[in-house]
Amino acid sequence: CIESAVTRLLHQGVDEIVFFPLYPQYSYAASETAIVEFERILSRKSPNTKKIIIEDFYQHPAFIESLVESMRE
């Protein structure tokens, strides 16, 4: 759950959280819902914690390379 993950990270003293959804492409139903929930929780628990939100990563070279490698196997 997003809230328990944010709570654990904050208790560990992190000052920046990078959040990205499970799916490489942006999806309103999945990505947007998770992003809104993450922002709601973080703003309530620690509004000054820096956040970086990755909305999609399907074009990132590392993601593409990981797909290529999985196909080679």
ABEGO torsion letter per residue (X at the ends): XAAAAAAAAAAAGBABBBBBBABABBBAAAAAAAAAAAAAAAAAABAABBBBBBABAAABAAAAAAAAAAAAX
